[in-house]
Every structure is written in C-alpha cells, then in structure tokens.
C-alpha cells in the first residue's frame, strides 16, 4: 500500500524540482563574460558550463542569450533610425 501513495507524491515533486534552476556559479559566469566577445568561444564555454553545471543550464542559456542579443547589429534606416521623421 505504501508504494501506491509514494508514486503520486513523487509525480508531484518532480515538476517542482525541475522548475527550480540553480544559480550560475560566479566562476562560471566570469568565464561566460570573458568569452562574450567571440561567438565561437561563447558557444564552447556555454556548452561546457551546461555540462558541468546541469542545474544551472537555464540560467546559463539566459546569460548567453543576453550577450547574443547585445551582439546583434541594430538595423538602421538611411535616416539614422528615424524613418519618416523630417
């Protein structure tokens, strides 16, 4: 009988455990920061960081996405980004 009660309790506990991401260790965040200037290095560091810190994978992805967003060129129109403004 105890097994029947344990299974539903375990099923409820797993989603909550998976939803809690561990913070990125400071040393790992520093390595990601240092690699941010080179897309290939950033990808390599992020891949290794996620393998060695799987509980922080979502946070690592978010940090990398932030750097990738900053690296995207800003699309400008011929008027310096003020299209239609005289």
Secondary structure, DSSP 8 states (H G I E B T S, - for coil): -HHHHHHHHHHHHHHHHHH------HHHHHHHHHHTT-HHHHHHHHHHHHHH-GGGHHHHHHHHHHHHHHHS-----TTTT-TT--
